[in-house]
């Protein structure tokens, strides 16, 4: 059970780091390639946010069990 909590915490930390990198990365010039990269980064940030939320809920459930 402890390793499950540690694993969930690790996933949450990685998701938070991904959000931080996506939010703090410098803006690229407005080109089609940069726009595509920006869209990809936004999608990754949303996925990371969802993963962090899921990990947080799972950690909460595991802690209360």
N, C-alpha and C positions, 0 to 999 in steps of 0.2 A: 504494500500500500504506500509506503514511503517513497519507493522508486516511482510510483505512478504520480504522486504529488510533485516530485522533483521534475519528472518529465513534462508535466503540464506547466509548471512554472518556467521551465526552459523554453517551451513553445511560446508562452506568453511573452517572455523576454525577447525572443527572436522577432516576434511579431511587432513588438514595440520598437525594436531597433529598425526594422524595415520601414515602419511609419516615420521614424525620425529621419532616416536617410532620404525617403521620398519627399518629406516636407522641407528639408534643409538643403537639398541639392540646388546648385546654382541654375538660374534660368538660361536656357539655350536660345540661340537666335530663332526667330519665327520662320522656320522652313517646314516643308512637308515631312521631312525626316524627323525633325525635332518635335513636330506635332504628334507624330506616331509614337515616338519615344515617350512623350509626355502622357499620352493616353495609356500606354503600357504601364508606366509608373503609377498612374492614378488607379488603374485596375489592380496592380499589385498592392497598393496601399489599402484599398478597400478589402481585398482578400486577407491581408494581414490584420486589419481591424476586426474582421469577422472571426479570424482564428484566435485573436487575443480575447475576444468576447467569449467564444466557446471555451477556451482554456480557463478563463476566469470562472465561468460557471461550473466547469468540471472540477476545478480546484476547490471551489466553495462546497460543491456536493461531496467531494471526497473528504474534506475537512469535517463536515457535519455528520458523516456516516460513522 
